[in-house]
Amino acid sequence: MQADEPRNELVNTIENKLGEQTTTKILDKNKKDKTRLGYYWTYQAPLSKLVAFNYQKGCGKDAPREFLENYKVSLQTDGYAV
């Protein structure tokens, strides 16, 4: 299975998606024994029972916009900082 296949299958389903992000500590290779925050975005298509995870350095609106670039239906989120 190619890396983009689960993402393409999730994006191409004709149902609303649920999206959420959560923080995770990432080791910073430029600073010994230091970490920084990274973000895992979770996308779910409940009726199709599909889930995809996408790592991003930030939690801004560009992360889901890029991941779901050709998506034409609704994305439901918690709306934090919108």
C-alpha positions, 0 to 999 in steps of 0.5 A: 500500500502506498503512503497516500492511499489511506489519505486518498481513500479518506479524502474521497469519501462523500461524507463529512469528516471530523478533524482534531489535533493534539500536541506531542513532544518532538525531540529537537535535533538542534538542541541536546535533550530538548523537545518542542511541540508538534501536532498530530491531526486526526481525520475521521470518516465515521460512516466509512470507518476510516481514520488518518493521522497527519503530523504538522509542526503547527496547529494552524488552519493550513494543516487541514487545508493542505491535507484535504486540498481537493475535499469538497464536503464539510470538515467538523472541528472544535473551532479552537482559535478560529 
